[in-house]
C-alpha cells in the first residue's frame, strides 16, 4: 500500500512537472464548436459562454468552462478575450487562387466569365514571380477572414501549384490544392495533354501529398475542358491514390450541362461522366451541384462525395439556386465555399449569409449554426480530417479564430443584449466582414492579428 501511495505521488509530481515544462496558453472567451458529426447542428452544438481553450505548441490540449479548466493550468500564458468568441478555423471547400485579382469584375454568366476573365488571368501564372505575389495575397486574405483550410484550384501550370504549397508550408497551413487539367475547349496557351496532366499531377502528389499539412487534389477543371483520354488518365490516378482529393465543377449552369451532354453522349448525365472515371467517391468535392437530377443526388449521397455550396458565386453569375432540402434528403455531405473569384467575398460568414437568402427564396431553412457546421466540422468529417481540423477537440491542431462581433457602432448596438452564439453568428453573416476577425491562429501561432495590421 505504501508503494502504491509513493507511486501516485511520483506520478502526480511528474505530471505537474510536464505541465511546467510544456508552454501552455489559455484563451478565455465565449466558445462554440461541434465536437462530432451530426445531422442536427442546431441541437448538437457545444457552447461555453465563459470558456477556456488551452493549447500547447501546435495542438489543442483542453477545452471547457473557464472556472473548471483554468485550475489545471495555473502557469499558462493567459489571453483574456472576454466579450469575444472563439470558433474553429474555417474551411473553404472550393476557391481559385489564380482568380484573386479577378474578384468583383463585371461579368455575364459562367462560360462568358471563363472566356473573358478567367483564362486571360490564368495565363499570367506561367511567371513564377507573379504566382508568388498572388499566392501571398491569397493566403493573407484567407487568414484575414478566418479561413485556415482551403480546397484550392491552382492554374494549369505545375509551378504555380508548387509555389502555393510552398507559401502555405511556410505558415503551416492545411491546404488542399491541385494543378488544373485542361486539354480542350480553352486557349492553346493554357492546354496540357492527357499525358502531361497525368505525369505532372502524379509528380505533385509524390512531392506534396501528406507532406507537412499539405494534401493534393486531382483537379480537372470541369468535364468540358478535358477529353475522354485526359479523364481516363486522371481516373487512373484516382484509383492509384485513393486518399487523394478530387475537386471539380458539377452542374453549375444549364448551358454547361447541355454542353456536357454533347461532349459525353454515352454517359447518363453530368455526374456520370465523373463516375465513369472513378471520381465519385469520398474526398471528391463537386463545386455548385445546382441542377442535379434526383438520380444524381441519390448517387452523390451514397458515394461519400461532397457537394460544395457556393452561394455568392451562384448569385453573381446567375447560375441558379442550390437546393439544400434535396441534398439533406439523401444525406449528402455538404460544405460551404466562397468560389473566389466568381464568388464575391473571402469571408465565410458573408458566404453563409447569401446561402441563407437562397434558402429563403425556396422556403427552406438554413440556420447560422447549420452554416457554421458546413464550414467546420461538416467538411472535416466528410474529408476524414476531423482529428486534425474543423473542431476544438483536444488533440486537434490549434487552428482557431477569435471573433470580435461588436466591431463597430451598429454591430455593438445589434448585439448588446445577446448571449446566443446562433444570434451572434447570424448577425455577422449580415453585418460582418473581416473587421469581425480579431485573430486567426494556425497550428498554435497567431498568423493574423487585426490590431497589428498597418
VEXDREN-2710 file (C-alpha; in Angstrom, 1 decimal):
% VEXDREN-2710
k/r/px/py/pz
1/UNK/0.0/0.0/0.0
2/UNK/2.9/2.3/0.9
3/UNK/4.4/1.6/-2.6
4/UNK/1.2/2.4/-4.3
5/UNK/0.9/5.8/-2.5
6/UNK/4.5/6.6/-3.3
7/UNK/4.0/5.8/-7.0
8/UNK/0.9/8.0/-7.1
9/UNK/2.8/10.9/-5.5
10/UNK/5.7/10.5/-8.0
11/UNK/3.2/10.2/-10.9
12/UNK/1.4/13.4/-9.9
13/UNK/4.7/15.2/-9.4
14/UNK/5.9/14.1/-12.9
15/UNK/2.6/15.2/-14.4
16/UNK/2.8/18.7/-12.8
17/UNK/6.4/18.9/-13.9
18/UNK/5.4/18.3/-17.5
19/UNK/2.8/21.0/-17.2
20/UNK/5.5/23.4/-16.2
21/UNK/7.9/22.4/-18.9
22/UNK/5.3/22.5/-21.7
23/UNK/4.4/26.0/-22.5
24/UNK/0.6/26.2/-22.3
25/UNK/-1.6/29.1/-23.4
26/UNK/-5.1/29.5/-22.2
27/UNK/-7.7/31.6/-24.1
28/UNK/-10.8/32.8/-22.2
29/UNK/-13.8/33.7/-24.3
30/UNK/-17.2/32.5/-25.4
31/UNK/-16.6/29.3/-27.4
32/UNK/-18.8/27.5/-29.9
33/UNK/-17.9/24.4/-32.0
34/UNK/-19.2/20.9/-33.0
35/UNK/-17.3/18.1/-31.3
36/UNK/-18.6/15.4/-33.7
37/UNK/-20.5/14.7/-36.9
38/UNK/-24.2/15.4/-36.6
39/UNK/-27.3/15.7/-38.8
40/UNK/-28.7/18.3/-36.4
41/UNK/-26.2/21.1/-35.8
42/UNK/-28.8/23.3/-34.0
43/UNK/-29.1/20.6/-31.3
44/UNK/-25.6/19.0/-31.2
45/UNK/-23.5/22.2/-30.6
46/UNK/-21.0/22.7/-27.8
47/UNK/-21.2/26.2/-26.4
48/UNK/-19.5/27.9/-23.4
49/UNK/-20.5/31.4/-22.6
50/UNK/-17.3/31.7/-20.4
51/UNK/-15.0/29.1/-21.9
52/UNK/-11.3/28.1/-21.9
53/UNK/-9.3/26.8/-24.8
54/UNK/-5.9/25.5/-23.8
55/UNK/-3.1/24.9/-26.4
56/UNK/0.5/23.7/-26.2
57/UNK/2.8/24.0/-29.2
58/UNK/0.6/23.3/-32.2
59/UNK/-2.2/21.3/-30.6
60/UNK/-5.3/21.9/-28.5
61/UNK/-5.0/20.1/-25.2
62/UNK/-8.1/21.1/-23.3
63/UNK/-11.5/22.8/-23.7
64/UNK/-14.3/23.5/-21.3
65/UNK/-15.8/26.0/-18.9
66/UNK/-13.2/28.5/-17.8
67/UNK/-13.5/28.0/-14.0
68/UNK/-13.2/24.3/-14.3
69/UNK/-10.4/24.2/-16.9
70/UNK/-8.2/27.0/-15.7
71/UNK/-7.3/25.4/-12.4
72/UNK/-5.4/22.7/-14.2
73/UNK/-3.1/25.2/-15.9
74/UNK/-2.1/27.7/-13.3
75/UNK/1.1/28.7/-15.1
76/UNK/-0.3/29.0/-18.6
77/UNK/0.1/32.2/-20.6
78/UNK/-3.3/33.9/-20.2
79/UNK/-5.2/35.5/-23.1
80/UNK/-8.3/37.4/-22.0
81/UNK/-10.8/37.6/-24.8
82/UNK/-14.0/38.1/-22.7
83/UNK/-16.6/39.8/-24.8
84/UNK/-15.3/37.8/-27.9
85/UNK/-15.9/34.4/-29.3
86/UNK/-13.6/31.5/-30.3
87/UNK/-14.6/29.2/-33.2
88/UNK/-12.6/26.6/-35.1
89/UNK/-10.6/27.7/-38.1
90/UNK/-12.9/27.9/-41.1
91/UNK/-12.8/25.6/-44.1
92/UNK/-13.5/27.0/-47.6
93/UNK/-14.2/24.0/-49.8
94/UNK/-13.9/25.5/-53.2
95/UNK/-11.9/28.5/-54.4
96/UNK/-9.5/29.6/-57.1
97/UNK/-6.2/31.3/-56.1
98/UNK/-5.5/32.4/-59.7
99/UNK/-8.7/34.4/-59.7
100/UNK/-7.8/36.5/-56.7
101/UNK/-7.2/39.6/-58.8
102/UNK/-10.4/39.0/-60.8
103/UNK/-12.8/39.3/-57.9
104/UNK/-15.7/41.8/-58.5
105/UNK/-15.2/42.0/-62.2
106/UNK/-18.4/42.7/-64.1
107/UNK/-19.5/39.5/-65.9
108/UNK/-22.4/37.7/-67.6
109/UNK/-22.7/34.0/-66.9
110/UNK/-20.3/31.1/-66.4
111/UNK/-19.0/30.4/-69.9
112/UNK/-18.6/34.2/-70.7
113/UNK/-16.9/34.6/-67.4
114/UNK/-14.3/31.9/-68.2
115/UNK/-13.5/33.3/-71.6
116/UNK/-13.4/37.0/-70.7
117/UNK/-11.7/36.9/-67.3
118/UNK/-10.5/33.5/-66.1
119/UNK/-8.4/32.2/-69.0
120/UNK/-6.6/35.5/-69.7
121/UNK/-5.8/35.9/-66.0
122/UNK/-4.6/32.4/-65.5
123/UNK/-2.1/32.9/-68.4
124/UNK/-0.1/35.1/-66.1
125/UNK/0.7/32.1/-63.8
126/UNK/3.3/30.9/-66.3
127/UNK/5.5/33.5/-64.5
128/UNK/6.8/32.4/-61.1
129/UNK/7.2/35.9/-59.7
130/UNK/3.5/36.6/-60.4
131/UNK/2.4/33.3/-58.9
132/UNK/4.3/34.1/-55.7
133/UNK/2.8/37.6/-55.5
134/UNK/-0.8/36.3/-55.8
135/UNK/-0.2/33.3/-53.5
136/UNK/1.0/35.6/-50.8
137/UNK/-2.0/37.9/-51.2
138/UNK/-4.4/34.9/-51.4
139/UNK/-3.2/33.4/-48.2
140/UNK/-3.4/36.7/-46.4
141/UNK/-7.0/37.2/-47.5
142/UNK/-7.8/33.7/-46.2
143/UNK/-6.3/34.4/-42.8
144/UNK/-7.8/37.9/-42.6
145/UNK/-11.2/36.3/-42.9
146/UNK/-10.6/33.4/-40.5
147/UNK/-10.1/30.7/-43.1
148/UNK/-7.4/28.3/-42.1
149/UNK/-8.0/25.5/-44.6
150/UNK/-8.9/25.8/-48.3
151/UNK/-9.6/23.4/-51.2
152/UNK/-7.8/25.4/-53.9
153/UNK/-7.7/25.3/-57.6
154/UNK/-4.4/26.4/-59.0
155/UNK/-3.8/27.1/-62.7
156/UNK/-2.7/24.7/-65.4
157/UNK/0.9/25.5/-64.5
158/UNK/2.5/22.9/-62.2
159/UNK/5.0/25.6/-61.0
160/UNK/2.1/27.7/-59.7
161/UNK/0.9/24.8/-57.6
162/UNK/4.4/24.3/-56.2
163/UNK/4.5/28.0/-55.3
164/UNK/1.1/27.8/-53.5
165/UNK/2.2/24.8/-51.5
166/UNK/5.5/26.4/-50.6
167/UNK/3.8/29.6/-49.4
168/UNK/1.3/27.6/-47.3
169/UNK/4.0/25.4/-45.8
170/UNK/5.9/28.4/-44.6
171/UNK/2.8/29.2/-42.4
172/UNK/2.0/25.6/-41.6
173/UNK/-1.5/25.9/-43.1
174/UNK/-3.6/22.9/-44.1
175/UNK/-4.1/23.5/-47.8
176/UNK/-5.6/21.0/-50.3
177/UNK/-4.7/22.1/-53.8
178/UNK/-4.1/20.8/-57.3
179/UNK/-3.0/21.8/-60.8
180/UNK/-5.9/22.4/-63.1
181/UNK/-6.0/20.0/-66.0
182/UNK/-7.5/21.1/-69.4
183/UNK/-6.7/19.7/-72.8
184/UNK/-9.5/21.1/-74.9
185/UNK/-12.0/24.0/-75.1
186/UNK/-9.6/26.5/-73.7
187/UNK/-6.9/28.8/-75.2
188/UNK/-4.0/26.8/-76.6
189/UNK/-1.6/28.6/-74.2
190/UNK/-3.5/27.0/-71.3
191/UNK/-3.8/23.5/-72.6
192/UNK/-2.0/20.5/-71.3
193/UNK/-2.4/16.9/-72.6
194/UNK/-3.7/13.7/-71.1
195/UNK/-0.1/12.5/-70.7
196/UNK/1.3/15.7/-69.2
197/UNK/-1.7/16.2/-66.9
198/UNK/-1.2/12.7/-65.5
199/UNK/2.6/13.0/-65.3
200/UNK/2.6/16.4/-63.6
201/UNK/-0.3/15.5/-61.3
202/UNK/1.5/12.3/-60.2
203/UNK/4.7/14.3/-59.6
204/UNK/2.9/16.9/-57.5
205/UNK/1.2/14.1/-55.5
206/UNK/4.5/12.5/-54.7
207/UNK/6.1/15.8/-53.8
208/UNK/3.3/17.4/-51.7
209/UNK/0.5/15.0/-50.6
210/UNK/0.8/14.2/-46.9
211/UNK/4.0/16.2/-46.6
212/UNK/3.6/18.5/-43.6
213/UNK/0.0/19.7/-43.7
214/UNK/-0.3/19.6/-47.5
215/UNK/-2.8/17.4/-49.3
216/UNK/-3.3/17.1/-53.0
217/UNK/-6.5/17.3/-55.1
218/UNK/-6.7/16.0/-58.6
219/UNK/-8.3/18.9/-60.5
220/UNK/-9.9/18.5/-63.9
221/UNK/-11.4/22.0/-64.3
222/UNK/-14.7/20.5/-65.4
223/UNK/-15.7/17.9/-67.9
224/UNK/-16.0/20.1/-71.0
225/UNK/-12.3/21.1/-70.8
226/UNK/-11.0/17.5/-70.5
227/UNK/-11.0/14.9/-73.3
228/UNK/-12.0/11.4/-72.5
229/UNK/-8.4/10.5/-72.7
230/UNK/-7.5/13.0/-70.0
231/UNK/-10.3/12.0/-67.8
232/UNK/-9.2/8.4/-68.1
233/UNK/-5.6/9.3/-67.2
234/UNK/-6.8/11.2/-64.2
235/UNK/-9.1/8.4/-63.3
236/UNK/-6.1/6.1/-63.2
237/UNK/-4.5/8.4/-60.6
238/UNK/-7.7/8.5/-58.6
239/UNK/-7.6/4.7/-58.3
240/UNK/-3.8/4.6/-57.6
241/UNK/-4.1/7.2/-54.8
242/UNK/-7.4/6.6/-53.0
243/UNK/-6.7/9.1/-50.3
244/UNK/-6.0/12.0/-52.7
245/UNK/-8.8/14.5/-53.1
246/UNK/-10.7/15.2/-56.3
247/UNK/-12.1/18.6/-57.0
248/UNK/-14.0/19.9/-60.0
249/UNK/-17.2/21.6/-61.0
250/UNK/-20.6/20.0/-61.5
251/UNK/-24.0/21.2/-62.9
252/UNK/-23.4/24.9/-62.3
253/UNK/-25.1/26.3/-65.4
254/UNK/-27.8/25.0/-67.7
255/UNK/-25.8/25.7/-70.9
256/UNK/-22.8/23.9/-69.3
257/UNK/-25.0/20.8/-68.7
258/UNK/-26.2/20.7/-72.3
259/UNK/-22.5/21.1/-73.4
260/UNK/-21.5/18.1/-71.4
261/UNK/-24.3/16.0/-72.9
262/UNK/-22.9/16.8/-76.4
263/UNK/-19.3/16.0/-75.4
264/UNK/-20.1/12.8/-73.5
265/UNK/-23.1/11.3/-75.3
266/UNK/-22.5/7.8/-73.9
267/UNK/-22.9/8.8/-70.2
268/UNK/-26.1/9.1/-68.2
269/UNK/-25.7/12.8/-67.2
270/UNK/-23.1/15.1/-65.9
271/UNK/-22.2/13.3/-62.6
272/UNK/-22.0/10.0/-64.6
273/UNK/-19.0/11.4/-66.5
274/UNK/-17.0/11.6/-63.3
275/UNK/-18.4/8.3/-62.1
276/UNK/-17.2/6.6/-65.3
277/UNK/-13.6/7.7/-64.5
278/UNK/-13.7/6.6/-60.8
279/UNK/-14.0/10.2/-59.4
280/UNK/-17.2/9.9/-57.4
281/UNK/-16.1/8.8/-54.0
282/UNK/-15.1/10.0/-50.6
283/UNK/-12.8/13.1/-50.8
284/UNK/-14.3/14.1/-54.1
285/UNK/-15.7/17.6/-53.8
286/UNK/-18.0/18.9/-56.5
287/UNK/-18.5/22.6/-56.7
288/UNK/-22.0/24.0/-57.2
289/UNK/-24.3/21.0/-57.8
290/UNK/-27.2/23.3/-58.6
291/UNK/-29.1/21.5/-61.3
292/UNK/-28.7/17.8/-60.3
293/UNK/-31.4/15.3/-61.1
294/UNK/-32.9/13.2/-58.3
295/UNK/-30.9/10.2/-59.5
296/UNK/-27.7/12.3/-59.4
297/UNK/-28.5/13.5/-55.8
298/UNK/-29.1/9.9/-54.8
299/UNK/-25.7/8.8/-56.3
300/UNK/-23.9/11.7/-54.7
301/UNK/-25.4/10.9/-51.3
302/UNK/-24.5/7.2/-51.3
303/UNK/-21.0/7.8/-52.7
304/UNK/-19.5/9.7/-49.8
305/UNK/-18.6/12.6/-52.1
306/UNK/-19.3/16.2/-51.1
307/UNK/-21.3/19.0/-52.6
308/UNK/-19.8/22.4/-52.2
309/UNK/-22.4/25.1/-52.0
310/UNK/-21.1/28.4/-53.4
311/UNK/-23.9/31.0/-52.8
312/UNK/-22.2/34.2/-53.7
313/UNK/-20.8/32.8/-56.9
314/UNK/-24.2/31.3/-57.9
315/UNK/-25.9/34.6/-57.4
316/UNK/-23.2/36.7/-59.1
317/UNK/-23.2/34.6/-62.2
318/UNK/-26.9/34.0/-62.2
319/UNK/-26.4/30.2/-62.2
320/UNK/-29.3/29.2/-60.1
321/UNK/-30.4/28.3/-56.5
322/UNK/-28.8/25.4/-54.7
323/UNK/-31.4/23.0/-53.2
324/UNK/-30.5/22.3/-49.6
325/UNK/-33.5/20.2/-48.9
326/UNK/-32.7/17.8/-51.8
327/UNK/-29.2/17.4/-50.5
328/UNK/-30.4/16.8/-47.0
329/UNK/-32.9/14.2/-48.1
330/UNK/-30.2/12.0/-49.4
331/UNK/-27.8/12.8/-46.5
332/UNK/-25.2/14.1/-48.9
333/UNK/-22.1/15.7/-47.4
334/UNK/-22.4/19.4/-47.6
335/UNK/-19.8/22.2/-47.4
336/UNK/-19.9/25.9/-47.8
337/UNK/-17.4/27.6/-50.2
338/UNK/-16.6/31.1/-51.4
339/UNK/-15.7/30.2/-55.0
340/UNK/-13.5/33.3/-55.3
341/UNK/-13.1/34.9/-57.8
342/UNK/-16.7/34.5/-59.2
343/UNK/-17.6/34.4/-55.5
344/UNK/-17.7/37.9/-54.2
345/UNK/-16.1/37.6/-50.8
346/UNK/-13.4/35.6/-49.0
347/UNK/-15.5/36.0/-45.9
348/UNK/-17.3/32.8/-45.0
349/UNK/-19.8/34.5/-42.8
350/UNK/-21.0/36.6/-45.7
351/UNK/-20.9/33.5/-47.8
352/UNK/-23.3/31.8/-45.4
353/UNK/-25.5/34.9/-45.3
354/UNK/-26.1/34.7/-49.1
355/UNK/-26.8/31.0/-48.6
356/UNK/-29.5/31.9/-46.1
357/UNK/-31.1/34.1/-48.7
358/UNK/-31.0/31.4/-51.3
359/UNK/-32.8/29.1/-48.8
360/UNK/-35.3/31.8/-48.0
361/UNK/-36.2/32.1/-51.7
362/UNK/-37.1/28.4/-51.7
363/UNK/-38.9/28.4/-48.3
364/UNK/-36.1/26.3/-46.9
365/UNK/-34.4/26.7/-43.5
366/UNK/-30.7/27.3/-43.1
367/UNK/-29.7/28.4/-39.6
368/UNK/-26.4/30.1/-38.6
369/UNK/-25.3/27.0/-36.7
370/UNK/-26.0/24.9/-39.7
371/UNK/-23.9/27.3/-41.7
372/UNK/-21.0/27.1/-39.1
373/UNK/-21.2/23.3/-39.3
374/UNK/-20.8/23.4/-43.1
375/UNK/-17.6/25.4/-42.8
376/UNK/-16.0/23.5/-39.8
377/UNK/-16.9/20.0/-38.6
378/UNK/-19.1/19.0/-41.5
379/UNK/-16.4/19.1/-44.2
380/UNK/-13.7/18.0/-41.8
381/UNK/-15.7/14.8/-41.2
382/UNK/-16.5/14.3/-44.9
383/UNK/-12.8/14.6/-45.7
384/UNK/-11.8/12.2/-42.9
385/UNK/-9.9/15.1/-41.3
386/UNK/-11.9/15.6/-38.1
387/UNK/-8.9/14.5/-35.9
388/UNK/-6.9/17.5/-37.2
389/UNK/-9.2/20.3/-38.2
390/UNK/-12.8/21.5/-38.0
391/UNK/-13.3/21.5/-34.3
392/UNK/-11.7/22.4/-31.0
393/UNK/-11.4/18.9/-29.6
394/UNK/-8.2/18.1/-27.6
395/UNK/-5.6/16.5/-29.9
396/UNK/-6.6/18.5/-33.0
397/UNK/-4.4/21.2/-34.5
398/UNK/-4.7/24.6/-32.8
399/UNK/-6.4/26.3/-35.8
400/UNK/-8.9/28.7/-34.4
401/UNK/-10.4/32.2/-34.8
402/UNK/-11.1/34.9/-32.2
403/UNK/-14.1/36.9/-33.2
404/UNK/-15.0/40.4/-32.2
405/UNK/-18.7/40.5/-33.0
406/UNK/-19.1/44.1/-31.8
407/UNK/-16.6/45.6/-34.2
408/UNK/-18.4/48.9/-34.9
409/UNK/-21.2/51.1/-33.7
410/UNK/-24.0/49.2/-35.5
411/UNK/-22.8/45.7/-34.6
412/UNK/-22.4/46.8/-31.0
413/UNK/-25.9/48.1/-30.9
414/UNK/-27.3/45.0/-32.5
415/UNK/-25.5/42.5/-30.2
416/UNK/-25.6/44.5/-27.0
417/UNK/-28.2/42.2/-25.3
418/UNK/-27.5/38.9/-26.9
419/UNK/-25.6/35.9/-25.3
420/UNK/-26.6/33.5/-28.1
421/UNK/-24.0/32.0/-30.4
422/UNK/-26.6/31.4/-33.0
423/UNK/-27.8/35.1/-32.9
424/UNK/-24.2/36.4/-32.9
425/UNK/-23.2/34.3/-35.9
426/UNK/-26.3/35.3/-37.9
427/UNK/-25.7/39.0/-37.2
428/UNK/-22.2/38.6/-38.5
429/UNK/-23.5/37.0/-41.7
430/UNK/-25.5/40.1/-42.5
431/UNK/-23.4/42.9/-40.9
432/UNK/-19.9/41.4/-40.6
433/UNK/-16.7/41.4/-42.7
434/UNK/-13.1/41.0/-41.9
435/UNK/-13.4/43.6/-39.2
436/UNK/-15.0/40.9/-37.0
437/UNK/-11.9/38.7/-37.2
438/UNK/-9.8/39.7/-34.2
439/UNK/-7.1/37.0/-34.6
440/UNK/-6.5/33.9/-36.7
441/UNK/-4.4/31.1/-35.2
442/UNK/-2.8/28.3/-37.2
443/UNK/-1.0/25.4/-35.6
444/UNK/-0.7/27.3/-32.4
445/UNK/0.7/30.6/-33.9
446/UNK/-1.2/33.8/-34.4
447/UNK/-0.9/34.5/-38.1
448/UNK/-3.3/37.4/-38.2
449/UNK/-3.9/40.0/-35.6
450/UNK/-6.2/42.8/-36.5
451/UNK/-4.6/45.2/-34.0
452/UNK/-1.2/44.7/-35.7
453/UNK/-2.3/45.4/-39.2
454/UNK/-1.0/48.6/-40.7
END
